[in-house]
């Protein structure tokens, strides 16, 4: 186990804020956001919190790819 993995193991909650901005990139769809969020969920991020949407966005619960847990995502 390297130092980074040890650090992650000791954390209680991993919160990942992401800047989900669609204004400048019209191709950055909800599907792409979900793809990024699923990658982070599979990496065991506990909560994914999107910022700067300029409009109401959905809230989702993604399951880890190994089905051991879930990650809430606020787009």
PQR file with spaces between the fields and no chain letter, atoms N, CA, C, O and H, PARSE charges and radii, in Angstrom:
ATOM       1  N    UNK     1       0.860   -1.178    0.000 -0.4000 1.5000
ATOM       2  CA   UNK     1       0.000    0.000    0.000 -0.0000 2.0000
ATOM       3  C    UNK     1       0.905    1.239    0.000  0.5500 1.7000
ATOM       4  O    UNK     1       1.760    1.386    0.874 -0.5500 1.4000
ATOM       5  N    UNK     2       0.714    2.133   -0.987 -0.4000 1.5000
ATOM       6  CA   UNK     2       1.528    3.354   -1.022 -0.0000 2.0000
ATOM       7  C    UNK     2       0.953    4.413   -0.081  0.5500 1.7000
ATOM       8  O    UNK     2      -0.106    4.210    0.512 -0.5500 1.4000
ATOM       9  H    UNK     2       0.019    2.014   -1.697  0.4000 1.0000
ATOM      10  N    UNK     3       1.647    5.534    0.054 -0.4000 1.5000
ATOM      11  CA   UNK     3       1.233    6.570    1.003 -0.0000 2.0000
ATOM      12  C    UNK     3      -0.141    7.149    0.652  0.5500 1.7000
ATOM      13  O    UNK     3      -0.934    7.432    1.551 -0.5500 1.4000
ATOM      14  H    UNK     3       2.507    5.699   -0.428  0.4000 1.0000
ATOM      15  N    UNK     4      -0.432    7.328   -0.633 -0.4000 1.5000
ATOM      16  CA   UNK     4      -1.721    7.874   -1.044 -0.0000 2.0000
ATOM      17  C    UNK     4      -2.845    6.908   -0.686  0.5500 1.7000
ATOM      18  O    UNK     4      -3.878    7.331   -0.168 -0.5500 1.4000
ATOM      19  H    UNK     4       0.211    7.098   -1.363  0.4000 1.0000
ATOM      20  N    UNK     5      -2.660    5.633   -0.953 -0.4000 1.5000
ATOM      21  CA   UNK     5      -3.679    4.640   -0.617 -0.0000 2.0000
ATOM      22  C    UNK     5      -3.889    4.577    0.901  0.5500 1.7000
ATOM      23  O    UNK     5      -5.018    4.429    1.370 -0.5500 1.4000
ATOM      24  H    UNK     5      -1.821    5.290   -1.374  0.4000 1.0000
ATOM      25  N    UNK     6      -2.810    4.688    1.654 -0.4000 1.5000
ATOM      26  CA   UNK     6      -2.919    4.701    3.112 -0.0000 2.0000
ATOM      27  C    UNK     6      -3.697    5.926    3.579  0.5500 1.7000
ATOM      28  O    UNK     6      -4.537    5.827    4.473 -0.5500 1.4000
ATOM      29  H    UNK     6      -1.893    4.808    1.273  0.4000 1.0000
ATOM      30  N    UNK     7      -3.417    7.077    2.977 -0.4000 1.5000
ATOM      31  CA   UNK     7      -4.137    8.308    3.295 -0.0000 2.0000
ATOM      32  C    UNK     7      -5.628    8.148    3.018  0.5500 1.7000
ATOM      33  O    UNK     7      -6.451    8.521    3.854 -0.5500 1.4000
ATOM      34  H    UNK     7      -2.734    7.157    2.251  0.4000 1.0000
ATOM      35  N    UNK     8      -5.988    7.603    1.863 -0.4000 1.5000
ATOM      36  CA   UNK     8      -7.400    7.392    1.528 -0.0000 2.0000
ATOM      37  C    UNK     8      -8.052    6.415    2.497  0.5500 1.7000
ATOM      38  O    UNK     8      -9.220    6.576    2.851 -0.5500 1.4000
ATOM      39  H    UNK     8      -5.319    7.301    1.184  0.4000 1.0000
ATOM      40  N    UNK     9      -7.318    5.422    2.920 -0.4000 1.5000
ATOM      41  CA   UNK     9      -7.843    4.423    3.850 -0.0000 2.0000
ATOM      42  C    UNK     9      -8.179    5.049    5.214  0.5500 1.7000
ATOM      43  O    UNK     9      -9.099    4.601    5.898 -0.5500 1.4000
ATOM      44  H    UNK     9      -6.369    5.291    2.632  0.4000 1.0000
ATOM      45  N    UNK    10      -7.433    6.074    5.595 -0.4000 1.5000
ATOM      46  CA   UNK    10      -7.628    6.714    6.892 -0.0000 2.0000
ATOM      47  C    UNK    10      -8.729    7.771    6.897  0.5500 1.7000
ATOM      48  O    UNK    10      -9.200    8.172    7.961 -0.5500 1.4000
ATOM      49  H    UNK    10      -6.686    6.438    5.039  0.4000 1.0000
ATOM      50  N    UNK    11      -9.138    8.219    5.722 -0.4000 1.5000
ATOM      51  CA   UNK    11     -10.182    9.244    5.641 -0.0000 2.0000
ATOM      52  C    UNK    11     -11.544    8.672    6.032  0.5500 1.7000
ATOM      53  O    UNK    11     -11.830    7.499    5.792 -0.5500 1.4000
ATOM      54  H    UNK    11      -8.756    7.894    4.858  0.4000 1.0000
ATOM      55  N    UNK    12     -12.369    9.507    6.631 -0.4000 1.5000
ATOM      56  CA   UNK    12     -13.723    9.082    6.967 -0.0000 2.0000
ATOM      57  C    UNK    12     -14.665    9.243    5.783  0.5500 1.7000
ATOM      58  O    UNK    12     -15.463    8.350    5.498 -0.5500 1.4000
ATOM      59  H    UNK    12     -12.137   10.460    6.827  0.4000 1.0000
ATOM      60  N    UNK    13     -14.577   10.381    5.089 -0.4000 1.5000
ATOM      61  CA   UNK    13     -15.444   10.668    3.938 -0.0000 2.0000
ATOM      62  C    UNK    13     -14.619   11.363    2.865  0.5500 1.7000
ATOM      63  O    UNK    13     -13.845   12.277    3.150 -0.5500 1.4000
ATOM      64  H    UNK    13     -13.928   11.106    5.320  0.4000 1.0000
ATOM      65  N    UNK    14     -14.795   10.918    1.638 -0.4000 1.5000
ATOM      66  CA   UNK    14     -14.149   11.580    0.515 -0.0000 2.0000
ATOM      67  C    UNK    14     -15.227   12.338   -0.245  0.5500 1.7000
ATOM      68  O    UNK    14     -16.113   11.736   -0.850 -0.5500 1.4000
ATOM      69  H    UNK    14     -15.424   10.176    1.406  0.4000 1.0000
ATOM      70  N    UNK    15     -15.143   13.671   -0.208 -0.4000 1.5000
ATOM      71  CA   UNK    15     -16.089   14.552   -0.908 -0.0000 2.0000
ATOM      72  C    UNK    15     -15.381   15.117   -2.124  0.5500 1.7000
ATOM      73  O    UNK    15     -14.295   15.684   -1.998 -0.5500 1.4000
ATOM      74  H    UNK    15     -14.423   14.160    0.284  0.4000 1.0000
ATOM      75  N    UNK    16     -15.982   14.972   -3.307 -0.4000 1.5000
ATOM      76  CA   UNK    16     -15.366   15.459   -4.536 -0.0000 2.0000
ATOM      77  C    UNK    16     -16.236   16.553   -5.144  0.5500 1.7000
ATOM      78  O    UNK    16     -17.262   16.252   -5.753 -0.5500 1.4000
ATOM      79  H    UNK    16     -16.864   14.512   -3.409  0.4000 1.0000
ATOM      80  N    UNK    17     -15.842   17.830   -4.988 -0.4000 1.5000
ATOM      81  CA   UNK    17     -16.569   18.896   -5.677 -0.0000 2.0000
ATOM      82  C    UNK    17     -16.092   18.987   -7.129  0.5500 1.7000
ATOM      83  O    UNK    17     -14.890   18.991   -7.396 -0.5500 1.4000
ATOM      84  H    UNK    17     -15.008   18.075   -4.493  0.4000 1.0000
ATOM      85  N    UNK    18     -17.037   19.059   -8.054 -0.4000 1.5000
ATOM      86  CA   UNK    18     -16.700   19.174   -9.472 -0.0000 2.0000
ATOM      87  C    UNK    18     -17.402   20.379  -10.074  0.5500 1.7000
ATOM      88  O    UNK    18     -18.547   20.677   -9.733 -0.5500 1.4000
ATOM      89  H    UNK    18     -18.013   19.055   -7.837  0.4000 1.0000
ATOM      90  N    UNK    19     -16.722   21.057  -10.954 -0.4000 1.5000
ATOM      91  CA   UNK    19     -17.286   22.223  -11.633 -0.0000 2.0000
ATOM      92  C    UNK    19     -17.952   21.740  -12.919  0.5500 1.7000
ATOM      93  O    UNK    19     -17.317   21.681  -13.972 -0.5500 1.4000
ATOM      94  H    UNK    19     -15.792   20.816  -11.231  0.4000 1.0000
ATOM      95  N    UNK    20     -19.236   21.396  -12.823 -0.4000 1.5000
ATOM      96  CA   UNK    20     -19.996   20.904  -13.973 -0.0000 2.0000
ATOM      97  C    UNK    20     -20.588   22.088  -14.734  0.5500 1.7000
ATOM      98  O    UNK    20     -21.766   22.404  -14.572 -0.5500 1.4000
ATOM      99  H    UNK    20     -19.751   21.444  -11.968  0.4000 1.0000
ATOM     100  N    UNK    21     -19.794   22.726  -15.541 -0.4000 1.5000
ATOM     101  CA   UNK    21     -20.229   23.911  -16.281 -0.0000 2.0000
ATOM     102  C    UNK    21     -20.608   23.534  -17.699  0.5500 1.7000
ATOM     103  O    UNK    21     -19.834   22.877  -18.395 -0.5500 1.4000
ATOM     104  H    UNK    21     -18.836   22.469  -15.672  0.4000 1.0000
ATOM     105  N    UNK    22     -21.783   23.941  -18.132 -0.4000 1.5000
ATOM     106  CA   UNK    22     -22.250   23.618  -19.474 -0.0000 2.0000
ATOM     107  C    UNK    22     -22.269   24.843  -20.383  0.5500 1.7000
ATOM     108  O    UNK    22     -22.458   24.695  -21.591 -0.5500 1.4000
ATOM     109  H    UNK    22     -22.411   24.476  -17.566  0.4000 1.0000
ATOM     110  N    UNK    23     -22.084   26.026  -19.852 -0.4000 1.5000
ATOM     111  CA   UNK    23     -22.222   27.247  -20.646 -0.0000 2.0000
ATOM     112  C    UNK    23     -21.254   27.280  -21.824  0.5500 1.7000
ATOM     113  O    UNK    23     -21.653   27.585  -22.948 -0.5500 1.4000
ATOM     114  H    UNK    23     -21.931   26.146  -18.871  0.4000 1.0000
ATOM     115  N    UNK    24     -19.989   26.969  -21.572 -0.4000 1.5000
ATOM     116  CA   UNK    24     -18.974   27.094  -22.610 -0.0000 2.0000
ATOM     117  C    UNK    24     -18.792   25.833  -23.440  0.5500 1.7000
ATOM     118  O    UNK    24     -18.173   25.884  -24.503 -0.5500 1.4000
ATOM     119  H    UNK    24     -19.665   26.722  -20.659  0.4000 1.0000
ATOM     120  N    UNK    25     -19.307   24.724  -22.986 -0.4000 1.5000
ATOM     121  CA   UNK    25     -19.144   23.473  -23.704 -0.0000 2.0000
ATOM     122  C    UNK    25     -20.506   22.804  -23.850  0.5500 1.7000
ATOM     123  O    UNK    25     -20.956   22.087  -22.956 -0.5500 1.4000
ATOM     124  H    UNK    25     -19.810   24.683  -22.122  0.4000 1.0000
ATOM     125  N    UNK    26     -21.144   23.044  -24.969 -0.4000 1.5000
ATOM     126  CA   UNK    26     -22.492   22.507  -25.207 -0.0000 2.0000
ATOM     127  C    UNK    26     -22.505   20.986  -25.303  0.5500 1.7000
ATOM     128  O    UNK    26     -23.561   20.372  -25.150 -0.5500 1.4000
ATOM     129  H    UNK    26     -20.778   23.627  -25.695  0.4000 1.0000
ATOM     130  N    UNK    27     -21.344   20.362  -25.556 -0.4000 1.5000
ATOM     131  CA   UNK    27     -21.271   18.909  -25.683 -0.0000 2.0000
ATOM     132  C    UNK    27     -21.118   18.204  -24.336  0.5500 1.7000
ATOM     133  O    UNK    27     -21.098   16.975  -24.283 -0.5500 1.4000
ATOM     134  H    UNK    27     -20.486   20.861  -25.680  0.4000 1.0000
ATOM     135  N    UNK    28     -21.011   18.961  -23.259 -0.4000 1.5000
ATOM     136  CA   UNK    28     -20.827   18.375  -21.931 -0.0000 2.0000
ATOM     137  C    UNK    28     -22.197   18.039  -21.365  0.5500 1.7000
ATOM     138  O    UNK    28     -22.740   18.781  -20.546 -0.5500 1.4000
ATOM     139  H    UNK    28     -21.027   19.960  -23.302  0.4000 1.0000
ATOM     140  N    UNK    29     -22.742   16.937  -21.797 -0.4000 1.5000
ATOM     141  CA   UNK    29     -24.107   16.540  -21.458 -0.0000 2.0000
ATOM     142  C    UNK    29     -24.181   15.835  -20.110  0.5500 1.7000
ATOM     143  O    UNK    29     -23.162   15.556  -19.476 -0.5500 1.4000
ATOM     144  H    UNK    29     -22.301   16.334  -22.462  0.4000 1.0000
ATOM     145  N    UNK    30     -25.399   15.555  -19.691 -0.4000 1.5000
ATOM     146  CA   UNK    30     -25.611   14.804  -18.456 -0.0000 2.0000
ATOM     147  C    UNK    30     -24.984   13.416  -18.573  0.5500 1.7000
ATOM     148  O    UNK    30     -24.502   12.876  -17.577 -0.5500 1.4000
ATOM     149  H    UNK    30     -26.227   15.781  -20.206  0.4000 1.0000
ATOM     150  N    UNK    31     -24.982   12.831  -19.770 -0.4000 1.5000
ATOM     151  CA   UNK    31     -24.349   11.519  -19.950 -0.0000 2.0000
ATOM     152  C    UNK    31     -22.863   11.578  -19.632  0.5500 1.7000
ATOM     153  O    UNK    31     -22.329   10.670  -18.996 -0.5500 1.4000
ATOM     154  H    UNK    31     -25.373   13.270  -20.579  0.4000 1.0000
ATOM     155  N    UNK    32     -22.189   12.643  -20.072 -0.4000 1.5000
ATOM     156  CA   UNK    32     -20.754   12.797  -19.796 -0.0000 2.0000
ATOM     157  C    UNK    32     -20.522   13.030  -18.299  0.5500 1.7000
ATOM     158  O    UNK    32     -19.576   12.496  -17.719 -0.5500 1.4000
ATOM     159  H    UNK    32     -22.624   13.380  -20.589  0.4000 1.0000
ATOM     160  N    UNK    33     -21.391   13.830  -17.684 -0.4000 1.5000
ATOM     161  CA   UNK    33     -21.281   14.052  -16.242 -0.0000 2.0000
ATOM     162  C    UNK    33     -21.456   12.742  -15.487  0.5500 1.7000
ATOM     163  O    UNK    33     -20.727   12.469  -14.533 -0.5500 1.4000
ATOM     164  H    UNK    33     -22.159   14.264  -18.155  0.4000 1.0000
ATOM     165  N    UNK    34     -22.419   11.932  -15.911 -0.4000 1.5000
ATOM     166  CA   UNK    34     -22.673   10.653  -15.274 -0.0000 2.0000
ATOM     167  C    UNK    34     -21.489    9.711  -15.460  0.5500 1.7000
ATOM     168  O    UNK    34     -21.137    8.963  -14.548 -0.5500 1.4000
ATOM     169  H    UNK    34     -23.011   12.153  -16.686  0.4000 1.0000
ATOM     170  N    UNK    35     -20.880    9.747  -16.634 -0.4000 1.5000
ATOM     171  CA   UNK    35     -19.700    8.914  -16.896 -0.0000 2.0000
ATOM     172  C    UNK    35     -18.553    9.288  -15.941  0.5500 1.7000
ATOM     173  O    UNK    35     -17.905    8.412  -15.368 -0.5500 1.4000
ATOM     174  H    UNK    35     -21.166   10.355  -17.375  0.4000 1.0000
ATOM     175  N    UNK    36     -18.313   10.584  -15.781 -0.4000 1.5000
ATOM     176  CA   UNK    36     -17.267   11.051  -14.869 -0.0000 2.0000
ATOM     177  C    UNK    36     -17.616   10.675  -13.426  0.5500 1.7000
ATOM     178  O    UNK    36     -16.762   10.204  -12.675 -0.5500 1.4000
ATOM     179  H    UNK    36     -18.839   11.296  -16.247  0.4000 1.0000
ATOM     180  N    UNK    37     -18.880   10.888  -13.049 -0.4000 1.5000
ATOM     181  CA   UNK    37     -19.318   10.563  -11.686 -0.0000 2.0000
ATOM     182  C    UNK    37     -19.195    9.065  -11.411  0.5500 1.7000
ATOM     183  O    UNK    37     -18.800    8.676  -10.312 -0.5500 1.4000
ATOM     184  H    UNK    37     -19.573   11.270  -13.659  0.4000 1.0000
ATOM     185  N    UNK    38     -19.522    8.222  -12.381 -0.4000 1.5000
ATOM     186  CA   UNK    38     -19.410    6.779  -12.189 -0.0000 2.0000
ATOM     187  C    UNK    38     -17.952    6.366  -12.006  0.5500 1.7000
ATOM     188  O    UNK    38     -17.650    5.497  -11.189 -0.5500 1.4000
ATOM     189  H    UNK    38     -19.842    8.538  -13.275  0.4000 1.0000
ATOM     190  N    UNK    39     -17.048    6.989  -12.767 -0.4000 1.5000
ATOM     191  CA   UNK    39     -15.621    6.715  -12.585 -0.0000 2.0000
ATOM     192  C    UNK    39     -15.193    7.039  -11.154  0.5500 1.7000
ATOM     193  O    UNK    39     -14.502    6.251  -10.509 -0.5500 1.4000
ATOM     194  H    UNK    39     -17.293    7.695  -13.431  0.4000 1.0000
ATOM     195  N    UNK    40     -15.614    8.210  -10.666 -0.4000 1.5000
ATOM     196  CA   UNK    40     -15.252    8.615   -9.304 -0.0000 2.0000
ATOM     197  C    UNK    40     -15.891    7.700   -8.255  0.5500 1.7000
ATOM     198  O    UNK    40     -15.262    7.376   -7.247 -0.5500 1.4000
ATOM     199  H    UNK    40     -16.176    8.850  -11.190  0.4000 1.0000
ATOM     200  N    UNK    41     -17.126    7.288   -8.488 -0.4000 1.5000
ATOM     201  CA   UNK    41     -17.789    6.354   -7.575 -0.0000 2.0000
ATOM     202  C    UNK    41     -17.022    5.031   -7.531  0.5500 1.7000
ATOM     203  O    UNK    41     -16.831    4.455   -6.460 -0.5500 1.4000
ATOM     204  H    UNK    41     -17.637    7.551   -9.307  0.4000 1.0000
ATOM     205  N    UNK    42     -16.588    4.558   -8.688 -0.4000 1.5000
ATOM     206  CA   UNK    42     -15.821    3.308   -8.737 -0.0000 2.0000
ATOM     207  C    UNK    42     -14.471    3.438   -8.031  0.5500 1.7000
ATOM     208  O    UNK    42     -13.886    2.445   -7.599 -0.5500 1.4000
ATOM     209  H    UNK    42     -16.743    5.026   -9.558  0.4000 1.0000
ATOM     210  N    UNK    43     -13.986    4.681   -7.920 -0.4000 1.5000
ATOM     211  CA   UNK    43     -12.739    4.943   -7.193 -0.0000 2.0000
ATOM     212  C    UNK    43     -13.003    5.175   -5.701  0.5500 1.7000
ATOM     213  O    UNK    43     -12.107    5.572   -4.956 -0.5500 1.4000
ATOM     214  H    UNK    43     -14.462    5.488   -8.271  0.4000 1.0000
ATOM     215  N    UNK    44     -14.243    4.924   -5.280 -0.4000 1.5000
ATOM     216  CA   UNK    44     -14.661    4.975   -3.869 -0.0000 2.0000
ATOM     217  C    UNK    44     -14.818    6.383   -3.304  0.5500 1.7000
ATOM     218  O    UNK    44     -14.650    6.585   -2.101 -0.5500 1.4000
ATOM     219  H    UNK    44     -14.971    4.602   -5.885  0.4000 1.0000
ATOM     220  N    UNK    45     -15.138    7.362   -4.157 -0.4000 1.5000
ATOM     221  CA   UNK    45     -15.488    8.692   -3.667 -0.0000 2.0000
ATOM     222  C    UNK    45     -16.854    8.577   -2.996  0.5500 1.7000
ATOM     223  O    UNK    45     -17.771    7.982   -3.561 -0.5500 1.4000
ATOM     224  H    UNK    45     -15.274    7.198   -5.134  0.4000 1.0000
ATOM     225  N    UNK    46     -16.997    9.137   -1.802 -0.4000 1.5000
ATOM     226  CA   UNK    46     -18.227    8.969   -1.024 -0.0000 2.0000
ATOM     227  C    UNK    46     -19.357    9.885   -1.473  0.5500 1.7000
ATOM     228  O    UNK    46     -20.509    9.454   -1.540 -0.5500 1.4000
ATOM     229  H    UNK    46     -16.252    9.621   -1.342  0.4000 1.0000
ATOM     230  N    UNK    47     -19.048   11.142   -1.782 -0.4000 1.5000
ATOM     231  CA   UNK    47     -20.058   12.116   -2.197 -0.0000 2.0000
ATOM     232  C    UNK    47     -19.482   12.948   -3.335  0.5500 1.7000
ATOM     233  O    UNK    47     -18.358   13.442   -3.243 -0.5500 1.4000
ATOM     234  H    UNK    47     -18.112   11.492   -1.728  0.4000 1.0000
ATOM     235  N    UNK    48     -20.257   13.102   -4.411 -0.4000 1.5000
ATOM     236  CA   UNK    48     -19.847   13.939   -5.537 -0.0000 2.0000
ATOM     237  C    UNK    48     -20.802   15.114   -5.589  0.5500 1.7000
ATOM     238  O    UNK    48     -22.016   14.944   -5.701 -0.5500 1.4000
ATOM     239  H    UNK    48     -21.170   12.701   -4.486  0.4000 1.0000
ATOM     240  N    UNK    49     -20.237   16.308   -5.506 -0.4000 1.5000
ATOM     241  CA   UNK    49     -21.037   17.522   -5.423 -0.0000 2.0000
ATOM     242  C    UNK    49     -20.675   18.439   -6.584  0.5500 1.7000
ATOM     243  O    UNK    49     -19.583   19.008   -6.614 -0.5500 1.4000
ATOM     244  H    UNK    49     -19.250   16.446   -5.415  0.4000 1.0000
ATOM     245  N    UNK    50     -21.590   18.582   -7.542 -0.4000 1.5000
ATOM     246  CA   UNK    50     -21.359   19.461   -8.685 -0.0000 2.0000
ATOM     247  C    UNK    50     -21.613   20.911   -8.321  0.5500 1.7000
ATOM     248  O    UNK    50     -22.483   21.216   -7.505 -0.5500 1.4000
ATOM     249  H    UNK    50     -22.477   18.120   -7.518  0.4000 1.0000
ATOM     250  N    UNK    51     -20.851   21.798   -8.929 -0.4000 1.5000
ATOM     251  CA   UNK    51     -20.998   23.225   -8.664 -0.0000 2.0000
ATOM     252  C    UNK    51     -21.209   23.981   -9.966  0.5500 1.7000
ATOM     253  O    UNK    51     -20.849   23.500  -11.041 -0.5500 1.4000
ATOM     254  H    UNK    51     -20.144   21.550   -9.591  0.4000 1.0000
ATOM     255  N    UNK    52     -21.789   25.158   -9.862 -0.4000 1.5000
ATOM     256  CA   UNK    52     -21.930   26.117  -10.963 -0.0000 2.0000
ATOM     257  C    UNK    52     -22.803   25.647  -12.119  0.5500 1.7000
ATOM     258  O    UNK    52     -22.423   25.863  -13.269 -0.5500 1.4000
ATOM     259  H    UNK    52     -22.081   25.548   -8.989  0.4000 1.0000
ATOM     260  N    UNK    53     -23.946   25.020  -11.881 -0.4000 1.5000
ATOM     261  CA   UNK    53     -24.751   24.538  -12.993 -0.0000 2.0000
ATOM     262  C    UNK    53     -25.608   25.618  -13.666  0.5500 1.7000
ATOM     263  O    UNK    53     -25.989   25.443  -14.823 -0.5500 1.4000
ATOM     264  H    UNK    53     -24.255   24.845  -10.946  0.4000 1.0000
ATOM     265  N    UNK    54     -25.922   26.725  -12.985 -0.4000 1.5000
ATOM     266  CA   UNK    54     -26.787   27.795  -13.492 -0.0000 2.0000
ATOM     267  C    UNK    54     -28.216   27.344  -13.743  0.5500 1.7000
ATOM     268  O    UNK    54     -29.018   28.119  -14.264 -0.5500 1.4000
ATOM     269  H    UNK    54     -25.612   26.866  -12.045  0.4000 1.0000
ATOM     270  N    UNK    55     -28.550   26.133  -13.394 -0.4000 1.5000
ATOM     271  CA   UNK    55     -29.921   25.640  -13.505 -0.0000 2.0000
ATOM     272  C    UNK    55     -30.044   24.409  -12.608  0.5500 1.7000
ATOM     273  O    UNK    55     -29.043   23.810  -12.214 -0.5500 1.4000
ATOM     274  H    UNK    55     -27.898   25.503  -12.971  0.4000 1.0000
ATOM     275  N    UNK    56     -31.277   24.046  -12.294 -0.4000 1.5000
ATOM     276  CA   UNK    56     -31.484   22.856  -11.471 -0.0000 2.0000
ATOM     277  C    UNK    56     -30.995   21.620  -12.204  0.5500 1.7000
ATOM     278  O    UNK    56     -31.261   21.436  -13.392 -0.5500 1.4000
ATOM     279  H    UNK    56     -32.090   24.533  -12.614  0.4000 1.0000
ATOM     280  N    UNK    57     -30.294   20.795  -11.494 -0.4000 1.5000
ATOM     281  CA   UNK    57     -29.749   19.564  -12.047 -0.0000 2.0000
ATOM     282  C    UNK    57     -30.253   18.394  -11.202  0.5500 1.7000
ATOM     283  O    UNK    57     -30.650   18.580  -10.052 -0.5500 1.4000
ATOM     284  H    UNK    57     -30.078   20.944  -10.529  0.4000 1.0000
ATOM     285  N    UNK    58     -30.236   17.186  -11.777 -0.4000 1.5000
ATOM     286  CA   UNK    58     -30.735   16.034  -11.022 -0.0000 2.0000
ATOM     287  C    UNK    58     -29.777   15.605   -9.913  0.5500 1.7000
ATOM     288  O    UNK    58     -28.596   15.955   -9.903 -0.5500 1.4000
ATOM     289  H    UNK    58     -29.914   17.035  -12.712  0.4000 1.0000
ATOM     290  N    UNK    59     -30.328   14.842   -8.994 -0.4000 1.5000
ATOM     291  CA   UNK    59     -29.546   14.176   -7.954 -0.0000 2.0000
ATOM     292  C    UNK    59     -29.653   12.683   -8.248  0.5500 1.7000
ATOM     293  O    UNK    59     -30.723   12.188   -8.600 -0.5500 1.4000
ATOM     294  H    UNK    59     -31.287   14.557   -9.003  0.4000 1.0000
ATOM     295  N    UNK    60     -28.553   11.979   -8.103 -0.4000 1.5000
ATOM     296  CA   UNK    60     -28.511   10.572   -8.487 -0.0000 2.0000
ATOM     297  C    UNK    60     -27.778    9.783   -7.409  0.5500 1.7000
ATOM     298  O    UNK    60     -26.999   10.342   -6.638 -0.5500 1.4000
ATOM     299  H    UNK    60     -27.683   12.381   -7.817  0.4000 1.0000
ATOM     300  N    UNK    61     -28.031    8.506   -7.365 -0.4000 1.5000
ATOM     301  CA   UNK    61     -27.287    7.578   -6.505 -0.0000 2.0000
ATOM     302  C    UNK    61     -26.655    6.553   -7.439  0.5500 1.7000
ATOM     303  O    UNK    61     -27.359    5.801   -8.113 -0.5500 1.4000
ATOM     304  H    UNK    61     -28.664    8.052   -7.991  0.4000 1.0000
ATOM     305  N    UNK    62     -25.327    6.526   -7.476 -0.4000 1.5000
ATOM     306  CA   UNK    62     -24.618    5.575   -8.335 -0.0000 2.0000
ATOM     307  C    UNK    62     -24.068    4.438   -7.493  0.5500 1.7000
ATOM     308  O    UNK    62     -23.512    4.658   -6.417 -0.5500 1.4000
ATOM     309  H    UNK    62     -24.755    7.136   -6.929  0.4000 1.0000
ATOM     310  N    UNK    63     -24.227    3.231   -7.987 -0.4000 1.5000
ATOM     311  CA   UNK    63     -23.661    2.061   -7.318 -0.0000 2.0000
ATOM     312  C    UNK    63     -22.216    1.875   -7.789  0.5500 1.7000
ATOM     313  O    UNK    63     -21.889    2.113   -8.952 -0.5500 1.4000
ATOM     314  H    UNK    63     -24.678    3.051   -8.861  0.4000 1.0000
ATOM     315  N    UNK    64     -21.355    1.440   -6.849 -0.4000 1.5000
ATOM     316  CA   UNK    64     -19.992    1.075   -7.240 -0.0000 2.0000
ATOM     317  C    UNK    64     -20.088   -0.058   -8.261  0.5500 1.7000
ATOM     318  O    UNK    64     -21.042   -0.835   -8.238 -0.5500 1.4000
ATOM     319  H    UNK    64     -21.621    1.246   -5.905  0.4000 1.0000
ATOM     320  N    UNK    65     -19.118   -0.153   -9.141 -0.4000 1.5000
ATOM     321  CA   UNK    65     -19.157   -1.201  -10.159 -0.0000 2.0000
ATOM     322  C    UNK    65     -19.107   -2.601   -9.541  0.5500 1.7000
ATOM     323  O    UNK    65     -19.564   -3.565  -10.155 -0.5500 1.4000
ATOM     324  H    UNK    65     -18.342    0.478   -9.160  0.4000 1.0000
ATOM     325  N    UNK    66     -18.551   -2.719   -8.325 -0.4000 1.5000
ATOM     326  CA   UNK    66     -18.534   -4.029   -7.667 -0.0000 2.0000
ATOM     327  C    UNK    66     -19.753   -4.225   -6.745  0.5500 1.7000
ATOM     328  O    UNK    66     -19.826   -5.225   -6.030 -0.5500 1.4000
ATOM     329  H    UNK    66     -18.179   -1.936   -7.826  0.4000 1.0000
ATOM     330  N    UNK    67     -20.696   -3.290   -6.757 -0.4000 1.5000
ATOM     331  CA   UNK    67     -21.972   -3.352   -6.033 -0.0000 2.0000
ATOM     332  C    UNK    67     -21.808   -3.399   -4.517  0.5500 1.7000
ATOM     333  O    UNK    67     -22.702   -3.880   -3.821 -0.5500 1.4000
ATOM     334  H    UNK    67     -20.636   -2.478   -7.337  0.4000 1.0000
ATOM     335  N    UNK    68     -20.684   -2.911   -3.990 -0.4000 1.5000
ATOM     336  CA   UNK    68     -20.473   -2.958   -2.549 -0.0000 2.0000
ATOM     337  C    UNK    68     -21.046   -1.754   -1.823  0.5500 1.7000
ATOM     338  O    UNK    68     -21.280   -1.821   -0.617 -0.5500 1.4000
ATOM     339  H    UNK    68     -19.958   -2.520   -4.555  0.4000 1.0000
ATOM     340  N    UNK    69     -21.279   -0.652   -2.529 -0.4000 1.5000
ATOM     341  CA   UNK    69     -21.781    0.555   -1.891 -0.0000 2.0000
ATOM     342  C    UNK    69     -22.364    1.503   -2.938  0.5500 1.7000
ATOM     343  O    UNK    69     -22.417    1.183   -4.125 -0.5500 1.4000
ATOM     344  H    UNK    69     -21.089   -0.597   -3.509  0.4000 1.0000
ATOM     345  N    UNK    70     -22.800    2.672   -2.474 -0.4000 1.5000
ATOM     346  CA   UNK    70     -23.390    3.670   -3.371 -0.0000 2.0000
ATOM     347  C    UNK    70     -22.784    5.033   -3.093  0.5500 1.7000
ATOM     348  O    UNK    70     -22.300    5.299   -1.993 -0.5500 1.4000
ATOM     349  H    UNK    70     -22.757    2.931   -1.509  0.4000 1.0000
ATOM     350  N    UNK    71     -22.816    5.900   -4.111 -0.4000 1.5000
ATOM     351  CA   UNK    71     -22.320    7.265   -3.999 -0.0000 2.0000
ATOM     352  C    UNK    71     -23.415    8.229   -4.424  0.5500 1.7000
ATOM     353  O    UNK    71     -23.903    8.133   -5.550 -0.5500 1.4000
ATOM     354  H    UNK    71     -23.209    5.683   -5.004  0.4000 1.0000
ATOM     355  N    UNK    72     -23.821    9.163   -3.556 -0.4000 1.5000
ATOM     356  CA   UNK    72     -24.764   10.193   -3.995 -0.0000 2.0000
ATOM     357  C    UNK    72     -24.045   11.220   -4.876  0.5500 1.7000
ATOM     358  O    UNK    72     -22.908   11.613   -4.612 -0.5500 1.4000
ATOM     359  H    UNK    72     -23.425    9.241   -2.641  0.4000 1.0000
ATOM     360  N    UNK    73     -24.747   11.636   -5.929 -0.4000 1.5000
ATOM     361  CA   UNK    73     -24.194   12.628   -6.863 -0.0000 2.0000
ATOM     362  C    UNK    73     -25.187   13.765   -6.982  0.5500 1.7000
ATOM     363  O    UNK    73     -26.348   13.546   -7.326 -0.5500 1.4000
ATOM     364  H    UNK    73     -25.670   11.317   -6.144  0.4000 1.0000
ATOM     365  N    UNK    74     -24.739   14.977   -6.701 -0.4000 1.5000
ATOM     366  CA   UNK    74     -25.545   16.180   -6.876 -0.0000 2.0000
ATOM     367  C    UNK    74     -24.915   16.909   -8.050  0.5500 1.7000
ATOM     368  O    UNK    74     -23.854   17.519   -7.914 -0.5500 1.4000
ATOM     369  H    UNK    74     -23.795   15.155   -6.421  0.4000 1.0000
ATOM     370  N    UNK    75     -25.578   16.844   -9.218 -0.4000 1.5000
ATOM     371  CA   UNK    75     -25.012   17.451  -10.413 -0.0000 2.0000
ATOM     372  C    UNK    75     -25.129   18.953  -10.357  0.5500 1.7000
ATOM     373  O    UNK    75     -24.702   19.640  -11.284 -0.5500 1.4000
ATOM     374  H    UNK    75     -26.440   16.348   -9.328  0.4000 1.0000
